[in-house]
C-alpha cells in the first residue's frame, strides 16, 4: 500500500522535514536520531517528534535502545492501529 498524506496543518509543503518524518512513521518505520541525520538531513528529529506530539496530537511512541557500541538512543514509532486509522481516512 502506498503511503500518501496531505501536508500537516500549518506546514508549508509535503516535502518539509516534519512531513517527511511523519510520512516515514506512517509507513511503519522506526526512527532514531541517527536515522534522522542520515535520511532527513536533520539533527533535530527529536524536535520534529515533539512538534508532532504537541502541535499535531500524533501519538508517537518511544523507547531507549542500546546500539552495538553501547551507546543509547531513542527510537520512535507509531502504533499500527493509529497508522491504519489515518491511512484509511485518506
Order of alpha helices (4+ residues) and beta strands (2+ residues): alpha-beta-alpha-alpha-beta-beta-alpha
